Amino acid sequence: MEIRKLSNRLQLNEREMIRGFREYFTKKTYPETLLLLIRATHTISISSSECERGFSQMNLIIPPIRASLMTKTVSSLIFITLVSPPLTFFEPSKYVDSWLLR
């Protein structure tokens, strides 16, 4: 039952996933068809901490004074904040040099 629900939820071929699970159950090896389901389930967040971090960053990026920012701009700023390495690791000199050469 869970395989069916996951297959439908992740828009994978239900019959192939069930066949793949049966093959795994009998041979104890992961068939190629089941790897799609496994990869998809590895992307599911276990906790909501990442989402909470995103909302926290959004509240820092959009204070009442900056409430007129466009959605695309806010999305880009949140992405940079959440995905980029810490500022202490940023080495701007090569970028500054490329700007100065223009």
C-alpha positions as CSV (number, residue, x, y, z in Angstrom):
1,M,0.0,0.0,0.0
2,E,2.8,2.4,0.9
3,I,4.6,1.7,-2.5
4,R,1.4,2.7,-4.3
5,K,1.0,5.9,-2.3
6,L,4.6,6.9,-2.8
7,S,4.5,6.0,-6.5
8,N,1.4,8.1,-7.1
9,R,2.7,11.0,-4.9
10,L,6.0,11.1,-6.7
11,Q,4.4,10.5,-10.2
12,L,6.2,7.2,-10.8
13,N,4.9,4.1,-12.6
14,E,3.1,2.2,-9.8
15,R,3.4,-1.2,-11.5
16,E,7.1,-0.9,-12.1
17,M,7.7,0.2,-8.5
18,I,5.7,-2.8,-7.2
19,R,7.6,-5.1,-9.5
20,G,10.9,-3.6,-8.4
21,F,10.0,-4.0,-4.7
22,R,9.1,-7.7,-5.3
23,E,12.4,-8.2,-7.1
24,Y,14.3,-6.5,-4.2
25,F,12.3,-8.6,-1.7
26,T,13.2,-11.9,-3.4
27,K,16.8,-11.2,-4.7
28,K,17.9,-8.6,-2.1
29,T,19.3,-6.4,-4.8
30,Y,18.0,-3.0,-5.9
31,P,16.6,-3.3,-9.5
32,E,17.0,-0.3,-11.8
33,T,13.2,0.5,-11.6
34,L,13.3,0.8,-7.8
35,L,16.2,3.1,-7.9
36,L,13.9,5.9,-9.1
37,L,11.7,5.5,-6.1
38,I,14.7,5.4,-3.7
39,R,16.3,8.5,-5.2
40,A,13.0,10.3,-5.0
41,T,12.5,9.4,-1.3
42,H,16.0,10.6,-0.4
43,T,14.9,14.1,-1.4
44,I,12.0,14.1,1.1
45,S,12.8,16.3,4.1
46,I,12.8,14.4,7.4
47,S,12.1,17.6,9.5
48,S,10.7,21.0,8.9
49,S,13.9,22.8,10.1
50,E,15.0,23.7,6.6
51,C,11.6,25.3,5.9
52,E,11.7,27.1,9.2
53,R,15.2,28.4,8.4
54,G,13.8,29.7,5.1
55,F,11.0,31.6,6.8
56,S,13.3,33.0,9.3
57,Q,15.6,34.3,6.6
58,M,12.6,35.7,4.7
59,N,11.7,37.7,7.8
60,L,15.2,39.1,8.0
61,I,15.3,39.9,4.3
62,I,11.8,41.5,4.2
63,P,11.4,43.9,7.1
64,P,8.4,46.3,6.9
65,I,10.6,48.9,5.2
66,R,11.5,46.6,2.3
67,A,8.0,45.1,1.9
68,S,7.8,46.3,-1.7
69,L,10.5,43.9,-3.0
70,M,9.4,41.8,-5.9
71,T,8.9,38.1,-5.4
72,K,11.7,37.2,-7.8
73,T,14.1,39.4,-5.9
74,V,13.1,37.9,-2.6
75,S,13.3,34.4,-3.9
76,S,16.9,35.1,-5.2
77,L,18.0,36.6,-1.9
78,I,16.6,33.7,0.1
79,F,18.2,31.2,-2.2
80,I,21.6,33.0,-1.9
81,T,21.2,33.1,1.9
82,L,20.3,29.5,2.3
83,V,22.5,27.8,-0.3
84,S,25.7,29.9,-0.4
85,P,28.7,29.3,1.7
86,P,29.4,31.6,4.7
87,L,30.7,35.1,3.8
88,T,34.0,34.4,5.5
89,F,34.8,31.9,2.7
90,F,33.9,34.3,-0.1
91,E,37.0,35.6,-2.0
92,P,35.8,38.6,-4.0
93,S,39.1,39.6,-5.6
94,K,38.7,37.6,-8.8
95,Y,35.2,39.0,-9.3
96,V,36.4,42.6,-8.6
97,D,39.2,42.1,-11.1
98,S,36.8,40.9,-13.8
99,W,34.6,43.9,-13.2
100,L,37.5,46.3,-13.4
101,L,38.7,44.8,-16.7
102,R,35.4,45.5,-18.4
